[in-house]
Amino acid sequence: MTHNFPAFDGAPDAEKRVHQSSFHGVTLEDHYHWLRADNWQEAMREPDLLPEDIKSYLNAENAYYESAMADTKSLQKTLIAEMRGRIKEDDSSIPVEFGPYAYNWKYVEGGEHPIRLRTPRNGGEETVLLDVNKEAAGKDYFEIGYVGECPEHKTLAWSRDTSGAEYYALVFRDLETMEDSSYELKDVGSCAWGDHQTLFYSKVDENHRPSKVYRHTLGSAQKDDVLVYEEEDQRFYCGVGRSRSGEFIFISAGMNDQDEMHYISTSDLNAQPTLIQARQEGLEYSVEHQGDRFLILTNSDGAEDFKIVEAPVHSPSMGNWKDFLSHKQGRMIISLEAYEKWVIWMEREDALPRICFMGADGKRQEISFDEEAYGLGVSPSPEYDRDMFRFTYSSPTTPAQTYDYDLKTGERTLLKETEIPSGHNAANYVTRRISAKSHDGAEVPVTVLYHKDTALDGSAPCLLYGYGSYGASMPAGFSANRLSLVDRGFIYATAHIRGGQEKGRAWYEDAKFEKKPNTFHDFIAAGEALSEMRFTARGNIVIIGGSAGGLLVGACVNMAPDLFAGAIADVPFVDVLNTILDDTLPLTPGEWSQWGNPIESKEAFDWIIAYSPYDNVEAKDYPAMLVTAGVSDPRVTYWEPAKWVAKLRTMKTDNNILMLRTNMTSGHFGKSGRFAALEDAARSYAFALKATGKA
């Protein structure tokens, strides 16, 4: 392996404390279980409450990281300056017409956070509704959650998280006086206005699960809010939304692979929710309203890649579902929107998305694109009676373009091209879509980006990114940050591995339960293919993934460590077995549909222990590694990466650097703010450059 990380003295040595647990006749011995604070739920809200021994260990690891990366400080500053130079600081979004106003967000020069604005629909004076920079002043962490104006546009509801633990507090702003309510709603999740005085919201419980929906009347105390829906099954999360037509509030209860929805008419907000279709094992569906019918995106009746059905509003259960757009194997329908006269959906086939629509004539139409690999985003109007649809397009070489599309005429109007102030010439870059053959013959798509002057003779280093879980598909879109590596001769590759849905639902199903290792084999195959095709070479690849993508990184460095020069695991889900055995953690019950339930099933226990990165650390050489964590993280708790690093440091046989950097003031998503986030990217890129001998 080529790297600039010599053996480095002073690495922390976490104390070993014996902890044993038994499941299915197997005794698990975990020397680092003590890093899981007994008061973790309190500490998530207030990190200072962490026990001193845990805090001391995390701080020692941070100090070690700072020392080991000290010689990259100048490089990191350069990278941040480059990336910031590609951001238009005084940028703004295209205004969105809604009722008597047009709303948009803008950034000011030097501002970390956006500003919410509105103007009269037909032009006039601009009004600042919410300046997030002012709200965030003096706070280590500040993230906006829900922002929504009431139907009469007189009140703004907005929520914020000030710890990174994703506990949001919501207040109401009077848009005439611009004053916030004297009270707040705590631990709020999703929200939906019923009318100008009534807001529905989901609330997270003591286990950080949104399990209840309440109805709030403006001006009343939260303790007086009316419980509208309570979810009894701890695997399900609930949420609320408002139909575009404005006629219904939808209440959803869902887990990874199962849904149930209710509705309340906005003409009677005090009514009890009406069930659309009772939950069934494996049944997924989401609902849009149009006229006297509901349009439903679902996998019912064996529609593995989903179809669209319609059902009467007055009797919407499955017995009355009638196909609107039938199922086609390999064509994944991934989103659905309904206007008064139009039905719009996005679908994906052969790892490429497209936007389709249909009017009253029943003719299916689509918006076409030419590049070999690209990404799409949809931004439909909040208004129901519209003939215009907004979308964004980008590719690895093309910055985002925002279009309005006239559904009646087919006219496409370019509204905005993302400006790269420091300059960008798409002709200097090449995008390729290659295929890698996995261990079982599956063909894995890989999107490759490189500078046109980079020699494809195996000498280039490569940053290989992957995720591969929960059906999340990785778009082939534009990232200005990546150019800092690509301009330095890196190949940037994204592996569209199983666990995502790039090649349809089967691509996802083929990486669940006992098939989860397919995800890891696919990623390794992508690295091997990039080497064999001379984009890069074995031992000159740095892999990167976060959260469940960190599981991917952890499994792959166990399985094929010599393929990689380095590995970056951001907030990695690496202590899989212990986490999925702990049903008090926020996400665990809902995760059983992905990995199996090892509490009840010896079979699932055996699947997971066979690949869980923490349980499969061995006495062998590993590549240079950078691991990150967040003390307030409710998704991947800080002790997972901390335990993994402690165990790796004890067992690995190489002298390559191993670093743990824990953010002591934030959670899963790192620092808040558009410029502060560049620091995280700069750290990763500096590590990749150093690990491949380029720094």
C-alpha positions as CSV (number, residue, x, y, z in Angstrom):
1,M,0.0,0.0,0.0
2,T,1.2,3.5,-0.8
3,H,0.6,6.0,1.9
4,N,2.1,8.9,3.8
5,F,1.0,7.7,7.2
6,P,4.0,6.4,9.1
7,A,3.7,4.7,12.4
8,F,2.5,7.3,14.9
9,D,3.1,7.2,18.6
10,G,0.6,8.1,21.3
11,A,-2.5,6.3,20.2
12,P,-5.1,6.0,23.0
13,D,-5.4,2.5,24.5
14,A,-9.0,2.0,25.7
15,E,-9.3,0.0,28.9
16,K,-10.7,-3.5,28.6
17,R,-13.5,-4.3,30.9
18,V,-15.2,-7.7,30.6
19,H,-18.8,-7.7,29.7
20,Q,-20.7,-10.9,28.8
21,S,-24.1,-11.6,27.3
22,S,-25.7,-14.8,26.0
23,F,-28.1,-15.3,23.1
24,H,-29.1,-18.7,21.6
25,G,-26.5,-20.5,23.6
26,V,-23.7,-18.2,22.4
27,T,-21.7,-16.1,24.9
28,L,-20.6,-12.8,23.6
29,E,-17.7,-11.1,25.3
30,D,-17.3,-7.4,24.7
31,H,-14.4,-5.6,26.2
32,Y,-15.6,-2.2,25.2
33,H,-19.2,-2.3,26.2
34,W,-18.5,0.2,28.9
35,L,-18.3,2.9,26.2
36,R,-22.1,2.7,26.0
37,A,-23.1,5.3,28.6
38,D,-25.9,4.1,30.9
39,N,-27.3,7.6,30.6
40,W,-27.0,7.8,26.8
41,Q,-30.5,9.2,26.3
42,E,-29.8,12.1,28.6
43,A,-26.3,12.6,27.1
44,M,-27.8,12.7,23.6
45,R,-29.6,15.9,24.6
46,E,-26.8,17.2,26.8
47,P,-23.4,15.7,25.8
48,D,-21.7,17.2,28.9
49,L,-23.6,14.6,30.9
50,L,-21.4,11.8,29.4
51,P,-19.5,9.9,32.2
52,E,-16.0,11.3,32.6
53,D,-14.2,8.1,31.6
54,I,-16.0,8.0,28.3
55,K,-15.6,11.7,27.7
56,S,-11.8,11.4,28.5
57,Y,-11.4,8.5,26.0
58,L,-13.2,10.3,23.2
59,N,-11.2,13.5,23.9
60,A,-7.9,11.5,23.9
61,E,-8.9,10.1,20.5
62,N,-9.6,13.5,19.2
63,A,-6.2,14.8,20.4
64,Y,-4.5,11.9,18.7
65,Y,-6.4,12.7,15.5
66,E,-5.3,16.3,15.6
67,S,-1.7,15.3,16.1
68,A,-1.7,12.7,13.3
69,M,-3.4,15.1,10.8
70,A,-1.5,18.2,11.9
71,D,0.7,18.2,8.7
72,T,-2.5,18.4,6.6
73,K,-3.8,21.6,8.2
74,S,-2.5,23.7,5.3
75,L,-3.9,21.3,2.8
76,Q,-7.3,21.3,4.5
77,K,-7.4,25.1,4.4
78,T,-6.6,25.0,0.7
79,L,-9.3,22.4,0.0
80,I,-11.8,24.5,2.0
81,A,-10.9,27.6,0.1
82,E,-11.3,25.7,-3.2
83,M,-14.7,24.2,-2.3
84,R,-15.9,27.5,-0.9
85,G,-14.8,29.2,-4.1
86,R,-17.3,27.0,-6.0
87,I,-20.2,28.2,-3.9
88,K,-22.1,31.2,-5.0
89,E,-22.3,32.9,-1.6
90,D,-25.2,35.3,-2.4
91,D,-27.3,32.6,-4.0
92,S,-31.1,32.2,-4.0
93,S,-33.7,29.6,-5.0
94,I,-36.2,30.2,-7.7
95,P,-39.4,31.6,-6.1
96,V,-42.3,29.2,-5.7
97,E,-45.8,30.7,-6.2
98,F,-48.2,29.7,-3.5
99,G,-51.5,31.5,-2.9
100,P,-51.0,35.3,-2.9
101,Y,-47.2,35.1,-2.5
102,A,-44.0,33.7,-4.0
103,Y,-41.7,32.1,-1.5
104,N,-38.0,31.4,-1.7
105,W,-34.7,30.9,0.2
106,K,-31.6,32.9,-0.3
107,Y,-28.1,33.1,1.1
108,V,-26.1,36.2,1.8
109,E,-22.3,36.5,1.4
110,G,-20.7,34.9,4.4
111,G,-23.9,33.5,5.7
112,E,-23.9,29.9,6.9
113,H,-27.6,29.5,6.9
114,P,-30.5,30.5,4.5
115,I,-33.1,33.2,4.8
116,R,-36.8,32.6,4.1
117,L,-38.4,35.3,1.9
118,R,-41.6,36.1,0.3
119,T,-42.9,38.7,-2.2
120,P,-46.4,39.4,-3.5
121,R,-47.2,37.0,-6.3
122,N,-47.3,39.6,-8.9
123,G,-44.2,41.5,-7.7
124,G,-43.6,43.9,-5.0
125,E,-41.5,44.4,-1.8
126,E,-39.5,41.5,-0.5
127,T,-40.2,40.5,3.2
128,V,-37.8,38.4,5.4
129,L,-39.8,35.8,7.2
130,L,-37.0,33.9,8.9
131,D,-33.3,34.7,9.0
132,V,-31.7,31.5,10.2
133,N,-28.3,33.2,10.5
134,K,-29.8,35.4,13.3
135,E,-31.5,32.4,15.0
136,A,-28.3,30.4,14.9
137,A,-26.0,33.1,16.2
138,G,-23.9,32.0,19.2
139,K,-24.9,28.3,18.9
140,D,-22.5,25.5,18.3
141,Y,-25.1,23.6,16.3
142,F,-28.3,24.8,14.7
143,E,-30.4,23.0,12.2
144,I,-33.8,24.0,10.8
145,G,-36.5,21.3,10.6
146,Y,-40.0,22.1,9.5
147,V,-40.8,25.4,7.9
148,G,-44.4,26.0,6.7
149,E,-46.8,28.8,6.3
150,C,-50.5,28.3,7.3
151,P,-53.1,28.1,4.5
152,E,-54.0,31.8,5.1
153,H,-50.3,32.8,5.0
154,K,-50.6,34.6,8.3
155,T,-48.5,32.4,10.5
156,L,-45.2,30.6,10.0
157,A,-44.5,27.4,11.9
158,W,-40.8,26.5,12.2
159,S,-38.7,24.1,14.2
160,R,-35.0,23.9,15.1
161,D,-32.5,21.4,16.6
162,T,-29.7,22.9,18.7
163,S,-27.8,19.8,19.6
164,G,-27.6,17.5,16.6
165,A,-29.7,14.9,18.5
166,E,-32.7,15.6,16.2
167,Y,-35.0,16.8,19.0
168,Y,-36.8,19.6,17.3
169,A,-38.7,22.4,19.1
170,L,-41.4,24.3,17.1
171,V,-42.6,27.8,17.4
172,F,-45.2,29.9,15.6
173,R,-44.3,33.3,14.0
174,D,-46.9,35.9,13.4
175,L,-46.1,37.2,9.9
176,E,-47.6,40.6,10.6
177,T,-45.7,41.4,13.8
178,M,-42.8,39.0,13.0
179,E,-42.8,37.8,16.7
180,D,-42.6,34.2,17.7
181,S,-45.0,32.5,20.1
182,S,-44.1,32.7,23.8
183,Y,-44.4,28.9,24.0
184,E,-42.9,26.0,21.9
185,L,-43.9,22.5,21.0
186,K,-41.1,20.1,22.1
187,D,-39.8,17.0,20.3
188,V,-41.7,17.6,17.1
189,G,-41.3,15.5,14.0
190,S,-43.3,16.1,10.8
191,C,-46.0,18.7,10.7
192,A,-49.1,19.6,8.6
193,W,-51.4,22.6,8.8
194,G,-55.1,21.7,9.0
195,D,-56.3,25.3,8.8
196,H,-54.9,28.7,9.9
197,Q,-55.4,27.8,13.6
198,T,-54.7,24.1,13.6
199,L,-51.5,22.1,13.2
200,F,-51.0,18.4,13.3
201,Y,-47.6,17.0,14.3
202,S,-45.8,13.8,15.2
203,K,-43.9,13.7,18.5
204,V,-40.9,11.5,19.4
205,D,-41.1,9.4,22.5
206,E,-38.5,8.6,25.1
207,N,-36.8,6.2,22.7
208,H,-36.6,8.9,20.0
209,R,-39.3,7.3,17.9
210,P,-42.2,9.4,16.4
211,S,-45.0,7.3,17.8
212,K,-47.9,9.8,18.3
213,V,-49.7,12.4,16.3
214,Y,-51.3,15.4,18.0
215,R,-53.6,18.2,17.0
216,H,-52.6,21.6,18.2
217,T,-54.6,24.8,18.4
218,L,-52.6,28.0,18.2
219,G,-52.2,29.7,21.5
220,S,-52.8,26.6,23.6
221,A,-50.3,24.8,25.7
222,Q,-48.7,21.6,24.4
223,K,-50.1,19.6,27.4
224,D,-53.6,20.4,26.0
225,D,-53.0,19.1,22.5
226,V,-55.3,16.3,21.4
227,L,-53.9,12.9,20.7
228,V,-55.1,11.9,17.3
229,Y,-53.2,8.7,16.6
230,E,-50.8,6.5,18.6
231,E,-48.6,3.8,17.2
232,E,-48.4,0.7,19.4
233,D,-45.9,-1.3,17.3
234,Q,-42.4,0.0,18.2
235,R,-41.2,-1.0,14.7
236,F,-43.4,1.7,13.1
237,Y,-42.7,5.4,12.9
238,C,-45.6,7.8,12.2
239,G,-45.8,11.1,10.4
240,V,-48.3,13.6,9.0
241,G,-48.7,15.5,5.7
242,R,-51.2,17.6,3.8
243,S,-52.5,16.7,0.4
244,R,-51.7,19.2,-2.4
245,S,-55.4,19.6,-2.9
246,G,-55.7,20.9,0.7
247,E,-58.6,18.6,1.3
248,F,-56.9,16.0,3.5
249,I,-54.4,15.4,6.3
250,F,-52.6,12.1,5.8
251,I,-51.3,10.2,8.8
252,S,-48.7,7.6,7.9
253,A,-47.4,4.7,10.0
254,G,-44.5,2.9,8.4
255,M,-41.4,0.8,8.8
256,N,-38.8,-0.1,6.1
257,D,-41.0,-2.5,4.2
258,Q,-44.6,-1.9,5.4
259,D,-47.0,1.0,5.5
260,E,-50.4,2.0,6.8
261,M,-52.2,5.3,6.2
262,H,-55.2,7.2,7.5
263,Y,-56.8,10.4,6.5
264,I,-58.7,13.3,8.0
265,S,-60.8,15.7,5.9
266,T,-59.8,19.3,6.5
267,S,-63.5,20.1,6.4
268,D,-63.8,18.4,9.8
269,L,-60.4,18.5,11.6
270,N,-61.9,17.1,14.8
271,A,-62.9,13.8,13.1
272,Q,-61.3,10.5,13.9
273,P,-58.8,9.3,11.3
274,T,-60.2,7.0,8.6
275,L,-58.1,4.0,7.6
276,I,-57.2,3.7,3.9
277,Q,-55.8,0.1,4.0
278,A,-54.7,-1.9,7.0
279,R,-51.1,-2.9,7.3
280,Q,-50.0,-6.3,5.9
281,E,-46.7,-8.0,6.0
282,G,-44.6,-6.6,3.1
283,L,-47.3,-4.2,1.8
284,E,-46.0,-0.7,1.0
285,Y,-48.0,2.2,-0.2
286,S,-48.2,6.0,-0.3
287,V,-51.2,8.2,-1.2
288,E,-52.0,11.3,-3.3
289,H,-55.4,12.9,-3.7
290,Q,-57.0,13.9,-7.0
291,G,-60.6,14.7,-7.3
292,D,-62.9,11.9,-6.1
293,R,-60.0,9.4,-6.0
294,F,-56.8,8.5,-4.2
295,L,-53.8,7.6,-6.3
296,I,-51.7,5.1,-4.6
297,L,-48.1,4.0,-5.3
298,T,-47.8,0.4,-4.1
299,N,-46.2,-3.0,-4.4
300,S,-49.5,-4.8,-3.9
301,D,-50.3,-8.0,-5.8
302,G,-46.7,-8.9,-6.4
303,A,-45.8,-5.5,-8.0
304,E,-42.1,-5.8,-6.9
305,D,-41.1,-2.6,-8.7
306,F,-44.3,-0.9,-7.8
307,K,-47.3,0.3,-9.7
308,I,-49.9,3.1,-9.3
309,V,-53.5,2.2,-8.5
310,E,-56.6,4.4,-8.0
311,A,-59.3,4.0,-5.4
312,P,-62.5,6.0,-4.5
313,V,-62.1,8.4,-1.7
314,H,-65.2,7.1,0.0
315,S,-64.0,3.5,-0.1
316,P,-60.2,3.4,-0.5
317,S,-59.3,-0.1,0.9
318,M,-57.4,-2.6,-1.3
319,G,-60.5,-4.4,-2.5
320,N,-61.3,-1.3,-4.5
321,W,-57.8,-0.7,-5.9
322,K,-57.7,-0.5,-9.7
323,D,-54.6,-0.3,-11.8
324,F,-53.7,3.1,-13.1
325,L,-50.2,2.3,-14.2
326,S,-49.5,-1.4,-14.2
327,H,-46.3,-3.1,-12.9
328,K,-43.4,-3.7,-15.2
329,Q,-40.5,-5.8,-13.9
330,G,-37.2,-3.8,-13.8
331,R,-39.0,-0.4,-14.1
332,M,-39.0,1.0,-10.5
333,I,-41.6,3.7,-9.8
334,I,-40.0,5.8,-7.1
335,S,-42.3,8.8,-6.6
336,L,-45.8,10.0,-7.3
337,E,-47.3,13.5,-7.5
338,A,-50.9,14.6,-8.3
339,Y,-52.2,17.9,-9.7
340,E,-55.8,18.5,-10.4
341,K,-55.4,17.5,-14.0
342,W,-52.1,15.7,-14.1
343,V,-50.4,12.7,-12.6
344,I,-46.6,12.9,-12.5
345,W,-44.2,10.1,-11.4
346,M,-40.5,9.4,-11.5
347,E,-39.2,6.0,-12.5
348,R,-35.8,4.3,-12.7
349,E,-34.7,1.7,-15.2
350,D,-31.1,0.4,-15.8
351,A,-29.9,2.7,-12.9
352,L,-31.1,5.9,-14.7
353,P,-34.2,8.0,-13.7
354,R,-36.8,9.6,-15.8
355,I,-39.8,11.8,-15.2
356,C,-43.2,10.7,-16.7
357,F,-46.6,12.2,-16.7
358,M,-50.2,11.6,-17.8
359,G,-53.2,14.0,-18.4
360,A,-56.9,13.3,-18.8
361,D,-56.2,11.7,-22.2
362,G,-54.4,8.8,-20.5
363,K,-51.3,9.1,-22.7
364,R,-48.0,8.4,-20.9
365,Q,-45.3,10.9,-21.7
366,E,-41.8,11.3,-20.5
367,I,-39.0,13.9,-20.3
368,S,-35.9,12.6,-22.0
369,F,-32.2,13.3,-21.3
370,D,-29.0,12.5,-23.2
371,E,-26.1,12.0,-20.9
372,E,-24.7,8.5,-20.1
373,A,-25.2,9.1,-16.3
374,Y,-27.2,11.8,-14.6
375,G,-29.4,12.7,-11.6
376,L,-32.9,14.2,-11.4
377,G,-34.8,15.9,-8.6
378,V,-38.5,16.8,-8.7
379,S,-39.9,20.0,-7.2
380,P,-43.6,20.0,-7.9
381,S,-45.7,23.1,-7.2
382,P,-47.5,23.2,-3.8
383,E,-50.5,24.4,-5.8
384,Y,-53.1,21.9,-7.0
385,D,-54.4,23.6,-10.1
386,R,-51.2,23.9,-12.1
387,D,-49.9,22.8,-15.5
388,M,-46.3,23.5,-14.7
389,F,-43.8,21.1,-13.2
390,R,-40.4,22.0,-11.9
391,F,-37.4,19.7,-11.8
392,T,-33.6,19.8,-11.5
393,Y,-31.0,18.0,-13.7
394,S,-27.3,17.4,-13.1
395,S,-24.6,14.9,-14.0
396,P,-21.1,14.3,-12.6
397,T,-19.8,16.9,-15.1
398,T,-22.9,19.2,-15.2
399,P,-23.9,21.5,-12.3
400,A,-27.5,21.5,-11.4
401,Q,-30.0,23.1,-13.8
402,T,-33.5,24.0,-12.7
403,Y,-36.3,23.8,-15.3
404,D,-40.0,24.5,-15.5
405,Y,-41.8,22.1,-17.7
406,D,-45.2,22.9,-19.3
407,L,-47.2,19.7,-19.1
408,K,-49.6,21.0,-21.8
409,T,-47.1,22.1,-24.5
410,G,-44.0,20.1,-23.5
411,E,-42.0,23.3,-23.4
412,R,-38.9,23.2,-21.1
413,T,-37.7,26.5,-19.7
414,L,-34.3,26.8,-18.0
415,L,-34.7,28.9,-14.9
416,K,-31.3,28.6,-13.3
417,E,-27.9,27.0,-13.8
418,T,-25.9,26.6,-10.7
419,E,-23.0,29.0,-10.9
420,I,-19.5,28.0,-10.0
421,P,-17.9,31.3,-9.2
422,S,-14.3,30.0,-9.5
423,G,-15.1,28.6,-12.9
424,H,-16.1,25.2,-14.3
425,N,-15.6,23.8,-17.8
426,A,-17.6,20.6,-18.2
427,A,-15.4,19.7,-21.2
428,N,-12.5,19.1,-18.8
429,Y,-14.2,16.1,-17.2
430,V,-15.3,12.7,-18.3
431,T,-18.2,10.6,-16.9
432,R,-18.4,6.9,-17.6
433,R,-20.8,4.2,-16.6
434,I,-19.0,0.8,-16.3
435,S,-20.1,-2.6,-15.1
436,A,-18.4,-4.7,-12.5
437,K,-19.1,-8.5,-12.2
438,S,-19.8,-9.5,-8.6
439,H,-19.0,-12.9,-7.0
440,D,-22.2,-14.4,-8.2
441,G,-22.2,-12.9,-11.7
442,A,-24.4,-9.9,-10.9
443,E,-23.5,-6.9,-13.0
444,V,-22.9,-3.9,-10.8
445,P,-23.2,-0.4,-12.3
446,V,-20.3,2.0,-11.4
447,T,-20.4,5.7,-12.3
448,V,-16.9,7.1,-12.9
449,L,-15.7,10.7,-13.0
450,Y,-12.2,11.9,-13.9
451,H,-10.3,14.8,-15.4
452,K,-9.8,14.4,-19.2
453,D,-6.0,14.7,-18.6
454,T,-5.8,11.9,-16.0
455,A,-3.9,8.9,-17.4
456,L,-5.9,5.7,-17.4
457,D,-2.9,3.5,-16.9
458,G,-3.5,2.3,-13.4
459,S,-1.5,5.1,-11.8
460,A,-4.4,7.3,-10.6
461,P,-5.6,7.0,-7.1
462,C,-9.3,6.4,-6.6
463,L,-12.0,7.4,-4.1
464,L,-14.7,4.8,-4.2
465,Y,-18.1,5.6,-2.6
466,G,-21.0,3.3,-1.7
467,Y,-24.0,2.9,0.5
468,G,-26.1,-0.1,-0.3
469,S,-28.9,-0.3,2.3
470,Y,-32.6,0.5,2.8
471,G,-33.3,0.7,-0.9
472,A,-31.5,4.1,-1.1
473,S,-30.2,4.6,-4.7
474,M,-27.2,6.8,-5.3
475,P,-27.8,9.4,-7.9
476,A,-25.2,10.2,-10.6
477,G,-25.4,13.9,-9.9
478,F,-23.0,16.8,-9.7
479,S,-20.8,17.6,-6.6
480,A,-18.6,20.6,-6.7
481,N,-16.6,19.3,-3.8
482,R,-15.4,16.2,-5.6
483,L,-13.6,18.4,-8.2
484,S,-10.9,19.1,-5.6
485,L,-9.9,15.5,-5.7
486,V,-10.6,15.0,-9.4
487,D,-8.5,18.0,-10.3
488,R,-5.6,16.4,-8.4
489,G,-5.7,13.3,-10.5
490,F,-8.2,11.2,-8.6
491,I,-10.8,8.9,-10.1
492,Y,-14.1,9.4,-8.3
493,A,-16.3,6.3,-8.5
494,T,-19.8,5.6,-7.1
495,A,-20.7,1.9,-6.9
496,H,-24.5,1.3,-7.4
497,I,-24.4,-1.9,-5.3
498,R,-27.1,-4.2,-4.1
499,G,-29.1,-2.8,-1.2
500,G,-30.1,0.2,-3.3
501,Q,-32.8,0.1,-6.0
502,E,-30.8,1.3,-9.0
503,K,-31.8,-1.8,-10.9
504,G,-35.2,-2.3,-9.4
505,R,-36.6,-3.7,-6.2
506,A,-34.9,-7.0,-6.7
507,W,-31.6,-5.2,-6.4
508,Y,-32.6,-4.2,-2.9
509,E,-34.2,-7.5,-1.9
510,D,-31.0,-9.3,-2.9
511,A,-29.1,-7.7,-0.1
512,K,-31.4,-8.3,2.9
513,F,-31.2,-10.8,5.7
514,E,-28.9,-13.7,4.8
515,K,-28.1,-12.0,1.5
516,K,-26.6,-8.9,3.0
517,P,-23.0,-9.9,2.1
518,N,-23.9,-9.4,-1.6
519,T,-23.6,-5.6,-0.8
520,F,-20.0,-6.1,0.3
521,H,-19.1,-8.4,-2.5
522,D,-20.5,-5.9,-5.0
523,F,-18.4,-3.1,-3.6
524,I,-15.2,-5.2,-3.6
525,A,-16.0,-6.2,-7.2
526,A,-16.3,-2.5,-8.1
527,G,-12.8,-1.9,-6.7
528,E,-11.5,-4.9,-8.6
529,A,-13.1,-3.8,-11.9
530,L,-11.7,-0.3,-11.6
531,S,-8.3,-1.8,-11.1
532,E,-8.6,-4.3,-13.9
533,M,-9.8,-1.6,-16.3
534,R,-6.8,0.5,-15.4
535,F,-8.7,3.4,-13.9
536,T,-6.6,2.7,-10.8
537,A,-4.7,-0.1,-9.1
538,R,-5.1,-2.4,-6.1
539,G,-3.8,-0.8,-3.0
540,N,-4.4,2.7,-4.5
541,I,-8.1,2.9,-3.6
542,V,-9.6,4.8,-0.7
543,I,-13.2,3.7,0.2
544,I,-15.7,6.0,1.8
545,G,-19.2,5.5,3.3
546,G,-21.3,6.8,6.1
547,S,-23.9,5.3,8.4
548,A,-25.0,2.0,6.8
549,G,-22.3,2.9,4.2
550,G,-19.9,2.8,7.1
551,L,-21.0,-0.8,7.7
552,L,-20.1,-1.4,4.0
553,V,-16.6,0.1,4.7
554,G,-16.1,-1.9,7.9
555,A,-17.1,-5.2,6.2
556,C,-14.9,-4.6,3.2
557,V,-11.8,-3.8,5.2
558,N,-12.3,-7.1,7.0
559,M,-12.9,-9.0,3.7
560,A,-10.3,-7.5,1.3
561,P,-8.0,-5.1,3.3
562,D,-5.2,-5.4,0.7
563,L,-7.4,-3.8,-2.0
564,F,-7.4,-0.5,-0.3
565,A,-4.9,2.2,0.6
566,G,-7.3,3.8,3.0
567,A,-10.8,3.7,4.4
568,I,-13.1,6.6,5.6
569,A,-16.0,5.4,7.8
570,D,-18.3,8.3,8.7
571,V,-20.6,7.6,11.7
572,P,-20.4,3.9,10.8
573,F,-23.0,1.3,11.7
574,V,-20.3,-1.3,12.6
575,D,-21.5,-2.8,15.9
576,V,-24.4,-4.4,14.0
577,L,-25.1,-7.5,16.2
578,N,-25.0,-5.6,19.6
579,T,-27.2,-2.8,18.1
580,I,-29.8,-5.0,16.6
581,L,-29.9,-7.0,19.8
582,D,-30.7,-3.8,21.8
583,D,-34.4,-3.0,21.3
584,T,-34.1,0.2,23.5
585,L,-32.1,2.0,20.8
586,P,-34.2,4.4,18.6
587,L,-33.9,2.6,15.3
588,T,-33.5,-1.1,16.3
589,P,-37.1,-2.5,16.1
590,G,-37.7,-1.0,12.7
591,E,-34.4,-2.5,11.5
592,W,-35.4,-6.1,12.0
593,S,-37.1,-6.0,8.6
594,Q,-33.7,-5.4,7.0
595,W,-31.3,-7.6,8.9
596,G,-33.5,-10.1,10.8
597,N,-34.4,-10.2,14.5
598,P,-31.4,-11.8,16.3
599,I,-33.3,-11.6,19.6
600,E,-35.9,-14.1,18.5
601,S,-34.1,-15.9,15.6
602,K,-30.9,-17.9,16.0
603,E,-30.8,-17.9,12.2
604,A,-30.7,-14.1,12.0
605,F,-28.2,-14.0,14.9
606,D,-25.9,-16.3,12.8
607,W,-26.3,-14.1,9.7
608,I,-25.4,-10.9,11.4
609,I,-22.5,-12.2,13.5
610,A,-20.9,-13.6,10.3
611,Y,-20.4,-10.1,8.8
612,S,-20.8,-7.5,11.6
613,P,-17.5,-5.5,11.3
614,Y,-17.0,-5.2,15.1
615,D,-17.4,-9.0,15.6
616,N,-15.1,-9.9,12.7
617,V,-12.0,-7.8,13.5
618,E,-9.0,-10.0,13.1
619,A,-5.2,-10.0,13.8
620,K,-4.1,-8.9,10.3
621,D,-3.1,-5.8,8.4
622,Y,-5.7,-3.1,7.7
623,P,-5.4,0.0,5.5
624,A,-5.0,3.5,7.0
625,M,-8.4,4.4,8.5
626,L,-10.3,7.6,9.5
627,V,-13.5,7.0,11.5
628,T,-15.9,9.7,12.7
629,A,-18.7,9.8,15.3
630,G,-21.1,12.3,16.8
631,V,-22.0,12.3,20.5
632,S,-25.6,13.4,19.9
633,D,-26.2,10.9,17.1
634,P,-29.5,9.0,17.6
635,R,-29.1,7.0,14.4
636,V,-25.6,5.5,14.9
637,T,-24.7,6.0,18.5
638,Y,-21.2,7.3,19.2
639,W,-20.1,4.1,20.9
640,E,-20.3,2.0,17.8
641,P,-17.4,3.6,16.0
642,A,-15.6,4.2,19.4
643,K,-15.7,0.4,20.2
644,W,-14.7,-0.6,16.7
645,V,-11.6,1.6,16.7
646,A,-10.6,0.4,20.2
647,K,-10.8,-3.2,19.1
648,L,-9.1,-2.6,15.8
649,R,-6.2,-0.8,17.5
650,T,-5.7,-3.8,19.8
651,M,-5.8,-6.5,17.2
652,K,-4.5,-5.1,13.9
653,T,-0.9,-6.1,12.9
654,D,0.1,-3.2,10.7
655,N,1.5,0.2,11.5
656,N,-1.0,2.1,9.4
657,I,-2.8,5.0,11.0
658,L,-6.1,4.5,12.7
659,M,-8.0,7.6,13.8
660,L,-11.3,8.3,15.6
661,R,-12.7,11.8,15.4
662,T,-15.8,12.5,17.5
663,N,-17.8,15.7,17.1
664,M,-18.5,16.5,20.7
665,T,-21.3,19.1,19.8
666,S,-23.3,17.4,17.0
667,G,-24.9,14.2,15.8
668,H,-25.3,12.1,12.7
669,F,-25.0,14.8,10.1
670,G,-21.9,16.6,11.4
671,K,-21.6,20.3,11.6
672,S,-24.5,22.5,10.6
673,G,-24.1,25.4,8.1
674,R,-23.0,25.3,4.5
675,F,-19.4,26.4,5.1
676,A,-18.9,24.5,8.3
677,A,-19.8,21.3,6.4
678,L,-16.8,21.9,4.1
679,E,-14.5,21.2,7.0
680,D,-15.8,17.6,7.1
681,A,-15.2,17.1,3.4
682,A,-11.7,18.7,3.6
683,R,-10.7,16.3,6.4
684,S,-11.8,13.3,4.3
685,Y,-10.1,14.5,1.1
686,A,-6.9,15.4,3.0
687,F,-6.9,11.9,4.4
688,A,-7.5,10.3,1.0
689,L,-4.7,12.4,-0.5
690,K,-2.3,11.4,2.2
691,A,-3.3,7.7,2.2
692,T,-2.4,7.5,-1.5
693,G,0.8,9.5,-1.3
694,K,-0.6,12.6,-3.0
695,A,-0.2,14.9,0.0
